[in-house]
Amino acid sequence: MSSEKHQARSFETGENFTSHTYFGCHPKTVDGKQGFVFRVWAPNAQQIWLVGDFNEWDRSIPLTKTEQPAIWEGFSERPQIGDLYKYLVKQKDGREVYKIDPFAVAFEKRPNSAAIIQVVVERKWIDHTWRKRQKNLNSSERPLNIYEVHAGSWQVKEDGTPLTFKELKETLIPYVKKLGYSHIEFMPLMEHPLGASWGYQLTGYFAVCSIYGTTEEFQAFVEACHLNDLGVIIDWVPGHFCINDDSLAYFDGSAQFEYANELQAKNIRWGALNFDLAKPEVQSFLISSALYWIDTFHIDGIRVDAVSNMLYLDYDEPIEAAIGSGDHRNWAGFHFLQKLNAVIKQKHPEIIMIAEESSSEIKITGNISDDSLGFDYKWNLGWMNDTLCFYQMDAAFRKYNFQRLTFSLMYMFQEKYILPLSHDEVVHGKRSLMHKMWGDRYKQFAQLRNLYMYQMTFPGKKLLFMGSEWGQFLEWKHDEALEWIDLNDALNQRMQYFTEVINRLYTEEKALWELEHSEKTIEIIDADNAEATVLSFIRKGKRKKDFLIIALNFSPIEHKEFILGVPFPGIYEEVLNTEMNVFGGTWIRKNQDCQTQKKNFKSFEYQIQTIVPALGGIIIKPKEINTRIK
């Protein structure tokens, strides 16, 4: 069987994970003539024509069906690199519609939507050291601190247009590196027609969004990240797609990419269409897309968007009864996600796979053999919701709602989690993280520092959305730059500096990540002190001496001579205090070193006394201790 026949047949069985090398537009020589071959999957089309700059957009280049009648193919010498093209599809009912090439690797800038004839040239990468190191590391036992970015609004040019990847390489990379993050995560970078969708309504699953630059520019950006010891994660949307008539929607006039049942196909919440994840050809298409981004751009991870929408028939509208299943689970979505993770991990075991998922019914992380979906990490949206609800609360009521904050301690090891303070929490009237905080401006900054200390010291990897690092007060706007003018204010400058300091501490202290997903990583000192509204716990590394003591005060009352149980006798020192003047607080000097007393506190035989600042937090570590005495 020829390679092309194998490609076609394996696509139809759901096992072609490089389908972009067969479908789309590719250079080819036929009978000594150089040109391009075009292939498209459209099982119920009556006829398809290739139209573009090269033929005045007329019907002079018809495609013909191959041996696999669902696939149309045509060769022409006339197209040239840089030409625009589309398919004119005579659909099942005779309607003629101009459609994009689902496998195109480049598009013209919106609002136009034609594909561009382009050949992706294999790059001579120089990031081998980074890639080799990632293959030898276990991400679960390493720091993972993600800076989430919307490429179109981090900064913009004077005319309001987004920076390109060429420009972001010179600005974003040094900024993120200085602040001490380990990874940049981009909201979707694939081609999309509407900026207001933030990239989550995709049309081109194999194309870099043209407003951000070219394939080569994004490759160069990722390479520069790796040379600066930064990883790159991208958001990807395999659950639903843009409903525009010139894109994937009802491509050949039938339910081709979407479910045949209209109720299941329609995504009412987002005004989109859901992929038919049971269809083998759709599986080939989507898994090829994921691998294309990994192989072509050397990305380090994929965050799969809206996993719940793929797992449950009642996530959007209750339709399980209407489709006759009697079960609210979408088993097609479940098995597709297992297959996706299995294929990616087989080919690229070092790739970090992340699920944005809001339920607890299905195991998301772990081994597929244990009936998990096979992701590496799951966004802990329960932690995020409870935590932000608590911080927005008037401090007078927090002691009556202390369990709201501590509840996540009950399930923190059920999955491997990322703690997200993401873009979703700073839009649509939810207010910025800074604006969510209770009290006046000083108290808001104090609590924001407290929140970031809580996030950094709670078990789980970390994610923070751009602008939150300095406490931007206004909500994020997708079509405007961040409020960089805030950094003219000394309090915002100091907030940004605090973020840098705590990021560095997170990276340097093994206790905060070495045993991240083991129950050995944390020991509670006191999670029941609702009256004082103080939470205290210990984070541990592999060695006995590698541990940190954390005390977080959620009340506006400073607690003097505050007692903390400790595991070993000796001297302890404060390494971080959120209320230091350099961070925007009022303290000039940190707490003095603490000598243990041989007195029981809860389950501890030793205790220390210190001051916990109002609405603040402290981190203490051993200075001179005897680990042989318990």
LUMDREN-992429 format. One record per residue (C-alpha): residue in three letters; x, y, z. Coordinates in steps of 0.02 Angstrom, whole numbers, plus 50000, padded with zeros to 5 digits. Layout:
% residues N
ALAXYZ...
% end
This chain:
% residues 630
MET500005000050000SER500695017149953SER501045030050086GLU499645041050022LYS498375026950027HIS498925022450202GLN498735040650255ALA496975041350185ARG496395024950261SER497185027950432PHE496325045050436GLU494665036450414THR495035024150555GLY495565037750676GLU497395032750679ASN498215045850567PHE499075057650688THR500055066650551SER498555069850439HIS499145087650407THR500565080450302TYR499275072750184PHE497815084850187GLY497935103350149CYS499125110950023HIS500815103049984PRO502115105449846LYS502175091149722THR502945086949553VAL501835077849429ASP502535072649258GLY503965084649282LYS502805099149322GLN503015107949489GLY501455113549577PHE500385110149729VAL499205096049776PHE497655100149877ARG496675087449978VAL495135089750084TRP493965078250179ALA492145081150130PRO491165064750120ASN489485071950066ALA490015085949950GLN489355085049772GLN490835094549700ILE492305104949760TRP493315117949666LEU494975125749714VAL494825144749699GLY496065158549733ASP497175172449671PHE497915160949540ASN496285157849445GLU495275173649474TRP494255163849603ASP493355154449463ARG492915135849441SER494345131349327ILE495185119449452PRO493955105949507LEU494475092949635THR494065074649607LYS493665060549727THR495065048449771GLU494925029749800GLN494265034549971PRO492695043649909ALA492635054950063ILE494265063350008TRP494425075849866GLU496065079649779GLY496755091049644PHE498435096349573SER498875112849490GLU500435121749430ARG499605138749444PRO499635142349632GLN501175151049702ILE501855153549878GLY500905168049957ASP499325166049853LEU497635166149939TYR496435151549917LYS494825143549975TYR493735128949926LEU492065131749840VAL491015117349905LYS489405111649823GLN488605104349976LYS487475089350001ASP485905099649965GLY486665108649815ARG487085124749907GLU488775132049857VAL489835139149997TYR491615145950004LYS492545136450140ILE494255137850220ASP495535123850209PRO495385114950378PHE497225110150367ALA497915126950310VAL499505132650400ALA499255151250370PHE497805163350344GLU497625181450293LYS497255193850432ARG495485195250495PRO494145199850453ASN494675191150292SER494805172250304ALA495655164950151ALA497085152750177ILE498825157050116ILE499885144850017GLN501385142050127VAL502655128250155VAL503245125650334VAL505125123950321GLU505945113050453ARG506875124250574LYS508675121450627TRP508325122350812ILE509645126750940ASP508655122551098HIS509335104851114THR509985107351292TRP508285113051354ARG507365098951266LYS508545085651331ARG508385092351508GLN506485091851501LYS506515073651447ASN507565069351599LEU506525078951726ASN504905074351814SER503835090051810SER502865084651965GLU504465085752067ARG505015102451994PRO504395120352013LEU502975124551893ASN502495142851904ILE501515148851753TYR501255166751690GLU499645166551588VAL499625178351439HIS498405184551309ALA499595188651168GLY498475202151096SER498345212851252TRP499915210851356GLN500575226251268VAL500005234551107LYS500785246450981GLU500365264850970ASP499025261250840GLY498195248650956THR498735233050861PRO499495218450957LEU501345215250968THR501975201550854PHE502985186850917LYS504535195350850GLU504165210050965LEU503595199251111LYS505245190051102GLU506135206251147THR504915211851283LEU503895197751360ILE505305185151382PRO506475196251485TYR504995202451587VAL504395185051633LYS506155178951666LYS506505193551783LEU504935189951883GLY505495171951910TYR504155161951820SER504555144851747HIS503305144751603ILE502275156151493GLU500535149851451PHE499665157851302MET497805158651278PRO497435150951106LEU498635156250969MET497755146750828GLU496835156550694HIS495185163750753PRO494045176850673LEU493465186350827GLY494615194350955ALA493195195051081SER493225176051088TRP494995177551163GLY495495163751040TYR494295150451104GLN493235150350943LEU494475142650823THR494465140850635GLY496265136250592TYR496885121750698PHE498585121250611ALA498905139850589VAL499665153250700CYS498435167650715SER499015179950582ILE498845195450691TYR500245188550803GLY501455184350663THR502095169850561THR502515151750593GLU504365155950590GLU504155170250713PHE503265159350841GLN504605145950820ALA505925159050855PHE504955165051007VAL504855147551083GLU506685144551048ALA507135160851135CYS506085155651285HIS507025139151296LEU508695147951285ASN508125158451433ASP507555143251533LEU505715146751506GLY504445133851451VAL502955137551337ILE501205130651361ILE499755133951242ASP497875133151266TRP497015121751140VAL495155119151107PRO494685101751046GLY492905102051114HIS492055115351008PHE492405126350858CYS491855142350772ILE490115141950696ASN490545153750551ASP489845147850385ASP491515148850295SER492435137950421LEU492205119950483ALA490345121450520TYR489335108950417PHE490775108850295ASP490005097750161GLY488205101850205SER488055087750329ALA488595085150509GLN490415082250463PHE491495088850605GLU490025090950725TYR488825078350803ALA487385072550694ASN486145075650834GLU485825094250828LEU485555095251016GLN487265087751048ALA488095097850910LYS487525114950970ASN488535123151106ILE487295135951168ARG488405143051305TRP489765148651186GLY488795150051023ALA489885136550946LEU489775118850879ASN490405103450971PHE491595091550883ASP490935073850859LEU492275065750963ALA491665048250921LYS492035050550736PRO493725042850686GLU494115056450559VAL493845070050691GLN495005060750809SER496345060250674PHE496095078850639LEU496185084450820ILE497625073550878SER498605078650723SER498305096750772ALA498995094050947LEU500535085050882TYR500805098250747TRP501005111550881ILE502165100550983ASP503255095350837THR503255111450736PHE503465123650881HIS504335113451018ILE503015118651145ASP503175111051318GLY501355108651365ILE499545109451313ARG498105115651420VAL496525107451354ASP495085119751369ALA493325115851431VAL493575097351470SER491895096451562ASN491015101151401MET491755085551321LEU491385074051467TYR489575078051510LEU488025078951402ASP487195090651527TYR488645102851546ASP487825115451428GLU486005110351416PRO485265094051488ILE485155083251331GLU485545065651393ALA483705060851390ALA483415069151222ILE484765058751138GLY484125042951221SER485665038551322GLY484955039851497ASP486735043951554HIS487415061451573ARG489185056251530ASN489825058451354TRP490835042551334ALA491445048051163GLY492295062851245PHE492985051951385HIS493805039551267PHE494435053151149LEU495345061951292GLN496125045551348LYS496685042451170LEU497365060051152ASN498425058551309ALA498995040951267VAL499595045951093ILE500485061751152LYS501325053051299GLN501905038851186LYS502725050951066HIS503215064751188PRO503175058751369GLU503935075251428ILE502475085751366ILE501425092951509MET499575089451481ILE498385100551582ALA496485099551596GLU495365114351631GLU493985104351714SER492725109051847SER491915092851906SER492505078852022GLU491545064051952ILE492905057551836LYS494745054951878ILE495705067351771THR497545064851815GLY498555048951833ASN498765032951734ILE497495028451600SER497615010451661ASP496795016551823ASP495305023351723SER495975041051727LEU495965052551577GLY497855052851585PHE498195071351610ASP499695077251711TYR498765091251799LYS497015097751828TRP496555115751866ASN495935116252046LEU494415127052015GLY493665122252184TRP495175129552273MET495075145052164ASN493205148152193ASP493255145252381THR494845155352404LEU494265170652307CYS492565170152391PHE493425170352561TYR494605184752517GLN493155195352455MET492265193252620ASP492235206952752ALA493555202052879ALA492265202853019PHE491375187652945ARG492885177052900LYS492985167953066TYR491215161653038ASN491685155452864PHE493435148952898GLN492995131852829ARG492725139952659LEU494595143052654THR495165126552730PHE493965114752639SER495205111652497LEU496375103552624MET495145088952623TYR495415084552439MET497105092152393PHE497835075252342GLN496355068152246GLU497145074652086LYS498785082752034TYR498255100852037ILE498725117751968LEU498095132352074PRO497435144751944LEU497135163251967SER496725164851784HIS495965176551655ASP494225169651691GLU494255177851863VAL494615195651806VAL493275198651672HIS491385200151650GLY491115210851803LYS492035199051920ARG493325212951952SER495205211251955LEU496065201352093MET496575217852173HIS494805224752166LYS494095208752241MET495045211352402TRP494065218152551GLY494415235152626ASP495325250952578ARG496785252152456TYR498105248052587LYS497135232752647GLN496865227052468PHE498725226752434ALA499055218052600GLN497785204452560LEU498405202252382ARG500135198652451ASN499325186952577LEU498375178152436TYR499955175452334MET500855168352485TYR499395156652513GLN499425151152331MET501315148652330THR501335138452490PHE499775127752463PRO500105110852379GLY499905112052190LYS500755120352043LYS500445138952012LEU499655150151879LEU499385169051881PHE498605179651744MET499565194451674GLY499335211151762SER498905202651926GLU500745202351974TRP500705221052014GLY498885221952067GLN498055229951916PHE496435237551981LEU495425237651820GLU494725221951741TRP495655214251596LYS495085220151423HIS495525208951277ASP495665223451154GLU496745235051260ALA498465233951337LEU498715230651521GLU498705246051633TRP500595248051634ILE500355265851696ASP499965257851866LEU501815255151889ASN502055273851911ASP501285270852083ALA502485265352220LEU501245252752292ASN501045244052124GLN502935243752103ARG503145235852274MET501765223352238GLN502665218152080TYR504275216452179PHE503405205452307THR502815194052167GLU504595192752104VAL505265188752278ILE503975175352318ASN504215167652145ARG506075166252179LEU505765158952351TYR504585145952275THR505925140652151GLU507305139952281GLU506385130752421LYS506215112252383ALA504935110552520LEU503685119452408TRP503775107152263GLU504875091952293LEU503495081052370GLU502105091352292HIS500855077352263SER501235066552414GLU500375068052582LYS502125069452655THR502265087052581ILE501155095252713GLU500835094352899ILE499465104952973ILE499925115053126ASP498215122653154ALA496775123453031ASP495435126353164ASN495925143353231ALA494385152053163GLU494315164353308ALA496015171753265THR495715167853081VAL497475161253060LEU497965145952959SER499645137752994PHE500505122752916ILE502195115452868ARG502795111452692LYS504145097952679GLY505475092152558LYS506345075352551ARG507665079552681LYS507165082252862LYS507925099652865ASP507005105152708PHE505395112152778LEU504505128852794ILE503245134952922ILE501855145852854ALA500645156552955LEU499295166652866ASN498255179552959PHE496605183852874SER496045196253006PRO496495214853022ILE497175211553196GLU499035208753226HIS499355193353333LYS500805195553453GLU501625180853543PHE500745169353422ILE501115151053455LEU501625138953317GLY502005120653342VAL503655114953265PRO504375097453234PHE506145099653302PRO507015109653440GLY508185123753394ILE508185141053317TYR507005146553177GLU507125162053066GLU505875171752965VAL506255171652778LEU504755181152710ASN503495193152785THR502135200652675GLU502055216552780MET503835222452752ASN503985240452695VAL504915235352538PHE503335226152482GLY502145240252525GLY501825235952707THR502285245252868TRP503595233852946ILE505405240052943ARG506205224753023LYS505715206553011ASN505295195753161GLN506745190453271ASP507385172653266CYS506365160853375GLN507045148653504THR505945133453533GLN505135129553699LYS504835111753758LYS502955113753767ASN501615103853676PHE500555112453545LYS499245101253466SER500235086253400PHE501925094953418GLU503115093253566TYR503945110053533GLN503315127453500ILE503925144653453GLN503165161853476THR503165175653347ILE502115190053279VAL500925187253134PRO500505203853049ALA498735209653019LEU498075203352850GLY499825196552822GLY500815180652814ILE502525174552867ILE503645160352812ILE504875153252939LYS506235140352911PRO507455131153025LYS509105139853057GLU509935128553186ILE508925113253234ASN509195095753298THR508285083553184ARG508795068553287ILE507645073753428LYS505795072153397
% end
